[in-house]
Amino acid sequence: MADVIQAYLEQQKYLIIDGALGTELERRGCSLDDPLWSARLLTDNPEMIAGVHSDYLHAGADCLITASYQATFQGLARHGYTKEQSQRLIRFSVTLAKNMIDAFWADPANRVNRLKPLVAASVGPYGAFLANGSEYTGDYGITEDELVEFHRERLKTLVLAEPDLLACETLPCFAEARALVRLMEDLDTIPAWISFSARDGRHINSKESIRECAQWLDRKPCVAALGINCTDPVHVASLVKEIRSVTDKPIVVYPNKGGVYDGLTKEWTPKLGQPSFVQMAAQWAKQGARLIGGCCQTTPDDIRGLALALKL
């Protein structure tokens, strides 16, 4: 399988990932008070998602993550979608991002000193479907085999939509990463990055060691990059150091803006007095991260700052 990440990083030092989708949509006035979260807008208001995608491209993002994080067959069925409707919606999340990149790339002015941006199809965790905050604990109460089956149909559907890679993201526990790797090996899919959500500088949210997770993932050819997302940025430099100690694979980091998140109310309380997002990103790069972006609460302005700082 072609490793699009490695090919990209052979031509430029860093790959800039986009920033938040859900919190950015809310910032623009969208109500996401729904178990489908941003995926609901794929049906109700795809133009808003397209607008956010476009703004991130113009800010300097080299990779768009699709709006499929919360789009699962099980979650959509719960809302009355048929299997065929769910397939169309999940495929559309990829098509929408690809179309925005094609439109952006059609303007020669946007190609100056740039490679054509990539599409990473988002595969959110089982806890996102539960929508009960368990995506931040990994306390699911189901087996690894059940996790494989939960993710199977969405993974197949996303791959058929032909994104450049998969973004298996915000994974709170090692079992879910193993399940997704098993599935990718079984389906012989496109490459993926695996990114965990973490509780501190050494442990993912399930309290398992990030170093042990990275050591296992290092041996898996389907994993093109690995790292951390939707995590307090103050922990990221330490986490990158832990990962780098056991793997030479590219490290991906796109933490949130910083703050405390309540998984039940789905609200953020900001933390004051920490360095700027771009200042912290310089430290992540220094520790060895090569794919860098933002998660919850980050904006196109943050991504513009990252692109300017890291592409000098």
C-alpha positions in Angstrom: 0.0 0.0 0.0 1.3 3.5 -0.9 2.3 5.5 2.2 0.9 9.0 1.3 2.2 10.4 4.6 5.8 9.4 4.0 5.6 10.6 0.4 4.4 14.0 1.7 7.0 14.2 4.4 9.8 13.5 1.9 8.9 16.8 0.2 8.3 19.0 3.2 9.2 18.8 6.9 5.8 19.1 8.4 2.2 18.2 7.4 -0.3 20.7 8.7 -3.6 19.2 9.7 -6.7 21.3 9.9 -8.3 22.4 13.2 -11.6 21.8 15.0 -14.8 21.1 13.0 -17.5 20.7 15.7 -16.5 23.6 17.9 -15.8 25.7 14.9 -19.3 25.0 13.5 -20.7 26.0 16.9 -18.6 29.2 16.8 -20.3 30.0 13.5 -23.8 29.6 15.0 -24.6 26.0 14.4 -26.4 24.0 17.1 -24.8 20.6 17.5 -26.8 19.5 20.5 -27.5 16.1 19.0 -26.0 12.6 19.4 -24.9 12.8 15.7 -23.0 16.0 16.5 -21.3 17.6 13.4 -22.4 14.6 11.3 -26.0 15.9 11.4 -24.9 18.8 9.2 -23.9 16.5 6.4 -27.7 16.2 5.9 -29.0 19.5 7.3 -26.3 22.0 6.2 -23.4 20.6 4.3 -22.5 24.1 3.1 -21.4 25.0 6.6 -19.0 22.1 6.7 -17.8 23.0 3.3 -17.1 26.5 4.5 -15.0 25.3 7.4 -13.1 23.0 5.1 -12.4 25.8 2.7 -11.2 28.2 5.5 -8.8 25.6 6.8 -7.3 25.1 3.3 -6.9 28.9 2.8 -5.3 29.0 6.3 -2.6 26.6 5.1 -3.9 23.1 6.1 -2.3 20.2 4.2 -4.9 17.7 5.3 -8.7 17.9 5.9 -10.3 15.5 8.3 -13.8 14.5 7.2 -17.1 15.1 9.2 -17.5 11.3 9.7 -16.3 11.2 13.3 -19.8 10.7 14.7 -21.3 9.1 11.6 -21.7 5.4 12.4 -24.2 3.0 10.9 -25.5 2.2 14.4 -25.9 5.9 15.4 -27.6 6.8 12.1 -29.9 3.8 12.3 -31.0 5.0 15.8 -32.0 8.2 14.0 -34.1 6.4 11.4 -31.6 6.2 8.6 -31.6 3.1 6.4 -28.4 1.3 5.6 -28.3 2.8 2.1 -28.9 6.3 3.4 -26.2 5.8 6.0 -23.7 4.6 3.3 -24.5 7.6 1.2 -24.0 10.0 4.1 -20.7 8.5 5.2 -19.4 8.5 1.7 -20.5 12.1 1.2 -18.3 13.2 4.1 -15.3 12.2 2.1 -16.7 13.5 -1.2 -17.4 16.9 0.4 -13.8 17.2 1.6 -12.4 16.0 -1.8 -14.6 18.5 -3.7 -13.4 21.4 -1.5 -9.8 20.5 -2.1 -10.4 20.1 -5.9 -12.0 23.6 -6.0 -9.2 25.1 -3.9 -6.5 23.4 -6.1 -8.2 24.6 -9.4 -6.9 28.1 -8.6 -3.2 28.2 -9.6 -2.6 30.9 -6.9 -3.3 28.3 -4.3 -0.7 25.9 -5.6 2.3 28.2 -5.0 4.8 26.4 -2.7 2.3 23.8 -1.7 1.5 20.1 -2.3 -2.1 19.1 -3.0 -3.8 18.7 0.4 -4.9 15.3 1.5 -8.2 13.9 2.8 -8.2 11.9 6.0 -11.5 10.0 6.7 -12.3 10.3 10.3 -13.0 7.1 12.3 -14.2 8.2 15.7 -14.2 5.9 18.8 -17.1 3.7 20.0 -17.6 6.2 22.8 -18.6 8.9 20.3 -21.5 6.7 19.3 -22.5 6.2 22.9 -22.3 10.0 23.4 -22.0 9.5 27.2 -18.4 10.8 27.8 -16.9 7.3 27.6 -14.7 8.4 24.6 -12.7 10.1 27.3 -12.4 7.0 29.6 -12.5 4.0 27.3 -14.8 2.3 29.8 -17.0 0.7 27.2 -17.9 -2.7 28.7 -17.6 -4.5 25.4 -15.0 -6.9 24.0 -12.3 -6.2 21.4 -14.1 -8.5 19.0 -17.3 -6.4 19.4 -15.3 -3.3 18.7 -14.1 -4.9 15.4 -17.6 -5.5 14.3 -18.8 -2.1 15.4 -16.3 -0.4 13.2 -16.4 -2.8 10.2 -19.1 -1.4 8.0 -18.1 2.3 8.4 -14.5 1.5 7.7 -15.4 -0.4 4.5 -17.7 2.5 3.4 -15.1 5.2 4.1 -12.4 3.3 2.2 -14.7 2.9 -0.9 -15.1 6.7 -1.0 -11.4 6.8 -1.7 -9.9 9.2 0.8 -6.1 9.4 1.0 -5.9 7.8 4.4 -7.9 7.0 7.5 -7.8 9.1 10.7 -8.6 6.7 13.6 -8.8 9.4 16.2 -9.5 10.2 19.8 -9.1 6.6 20.8 -9.3 6.3 24.6 -8.1 2.8 25.0 -5.5 0.3 23.6 -8.2 -2.3 22.8 -9.9 0.0 20.3 -6.6 0.6 18.5 -6.0 -3.1 18.3 -9.5 -3.7 17.0 -9.1 -1.1 14.3 -5.7 -2.5 13.2 -7.2 -6.0 13.1 -9.9 -4.7 10.9 -7.6 -2.8 8.6 -5.4 -5.9 8.2 -8.5 -8.0 7.5 -9.9 -5.5 4.9 -6.4 -4.6 3.4 -7.3 -0.9 3.6 -5.5 2.3 2.8 -2.9 3.5 5.4 -4.1 5.1 8.6 -2.9 7.2 11.5 -3.9 6.1 15.0 -4.3 8.9 17.6 -5.2 8.5 21.2 -6.7 10.9 23.7 -4.5 11.1 26.8 -5.0 12.0 30.4 -1.4 13.1 31.2 2.1 13.1 29.8 2.5 9.3 29.8 -0.9 7.6 29.7 -3.9 7.5 27.4 -7.3 8.1 28.9 -7.8 4.4 29.9 -4.6 4.9 32.1 -2.6 2.6 29.8 0.9 3.5 28.8 1.3 5.5 25.5 4.7 4.0 25.2 3.4 0.4 25.2 0.6 1.3 22.7 3.2 2.9 20.4 5.6 0.0 20.7 2.8 -2.4 19.5 1.6 -0.1 16.7 5.2 0.4 15.4 5.1 -3.2 14.1 1.9 -2.7 12.1 2.4 -1.7 8.4 -1.1 -0.4 8.1 -0.3 2.3 10.6 1.4 5.1 8.7 1.6 7.5 11.7 0.6 7.5 15.3 0.1 10.0 18.1 -2.3 12.1 20.1 -5.4 14.3 19.6 -8.1 16.0 21.6 -5.8 16.2 24.6 -4.7 19.1 26.8 -1.8 20.6 24.9 0.4 20.9 28.0 0.8 17.1 28.0 1.8 16.8 24.3 5.5 17.4 24.4 5.9 14.6 27.0 3.7 12.3 25.1 5.6 12.8 21.8 8.8 12.1 23.7 7.3 8.8 25.0 6.2 7.8 21.5 9.5 8.7 19.9 11.4 6.5 22.3 9.8 3.4 20.7 9.1 4.2 17.1 10.5 6.0 14.1 7.1 6.3 12.4 5.8 9.8 11.9 4.1 11.3 14.9 0.8 13.1 14.6 -0.5 15.6 17.2 -3.6 17.7 17.1 -4.6 18.5 20.7 -7.4 20.7 21.8 -6.9 24.4 22.7 -6.6 23.6 26.4 -9.2 23.6 29.1 -11.5 21.2 30.9 -14.1 19.3 28.9 -17.3 18.0 30.5 -18.3 14.9 28.4 -21.9 15.1 29.6 -22.6 18.8 29.1 -20.2 18.9 26.1 -18.9 22.2 27.2 -15.3 23.5 27.7 -14.0 25.6 30.5 -10.9 27.5 29.3 -7.6 27.5 31.2 -5.8 30.8 31.6 -2.1 31.5 31.6 -0.6 28.9 29.3 1.6 29.6 26.3 0.0 30.2 22.9 -1.0 27.2 20.8 1.7 28.0 18.2 4.4 28.4 20.9 3.5 24.9 22.3 3.4 23.5 18.7 7.0 24.5 18.3 7.9 22.3 21.3 6.0 19.4 19.8 7.9 19.7 16.6 11.2 20.0 18.5 10.3 16.6 20.2 9.7 15.0 16.8 6.1 15.5 15.8 5.8 15.9 12.0 2.0 16.0 11.5 0.6 18.9 13.5 -2.9 20.5 13.8 -5.6 21.3 16.2 -8.7 19.7 17.7 -11.6 21.2 19.8 -11.7 25.0 20.0 -8.9 25.6 17.5 -9.7 27.8 14.6 -8.5 28.7 11.1 -6.4 31.4 12.7 -4.6 28.9 14.9 -3.9 26.7 11.8 -2.7 29.8 9.9 -0.3 30.5 12.8 1.0 26.9 12.7 1.5 26.9 9.0 3.4 30.2 9.1 5.6 29.1 12.0 6.4 25.6 10.8 6.8 26.2 7.1 9.4 29.0 7.4 
